[in-house]
Structure formats: structure tokens, C-alpha cells
Amino acid sequence: MEQWLDVISDVGFPIVVTLYLLNRIESKLDTLNQSIQLLPTQLK
């Protein structure tokens, strides 16, 4: 049981950081996608 707690404490923080960064990147990708979709109308 103690080994599992060590693994969770070692791996838990990187997982949280990864999920946070993925969430931030997802919102930026949504904005980028919208900009790319609007580009043809703005070029006309």
C-alpha cells in the first residue's frame, strides 16, 4: 500500500500540470480554429 502512495504522489503532480496545460492549449486552439475559419471571408 505504501508503494502505491509513493507512486501516486510522484505521478499525481505531473498529471495535474499536464491536464492544466492541455486545458489552456484547448482554448487557444479553439480561438485559432475560429480565426482560420473566418480568414477567407476577411480576405474577400
N, C-alpha and C positions, 0 to 999 in steps of 0.2 A: 504494500500500500504506500509505503514511504517513497518508493521509486516512482510511482505514478504521480505523486505530488511534486516531486522534483522535475519530472518531465513537463507537467502542466505549468509549473512556474517558469521553466526555461522557455517553453514554446508559446505560452499564453501571450506574453507581451509582443513578440513579433507578429502574432496573428492579429492582435488588436490594431497594431500600427498598419499592417497590410490592409485590413478592412477599411480603416480610416482613409488611407491613401487611395484605395480603389473607389471609395465613395466620392472623394474630391475629383478624381480623374473622370468619373462618370458624368458629373455635372458639367465639367469643362468640355467633354466630348459631345454632350447634348447641344451645348452652345455652338460648338464648331460645326456640328451637323446642320443646325438651323442656318448658320451663316453660309454654308456651302449650298444649301438648297435655295437660298434667296439670291445667290450670286448671279444666275442667268437673268433674272428679272431686273436686277440693278445694272447689268451690262447693256441692256437694250436701250 
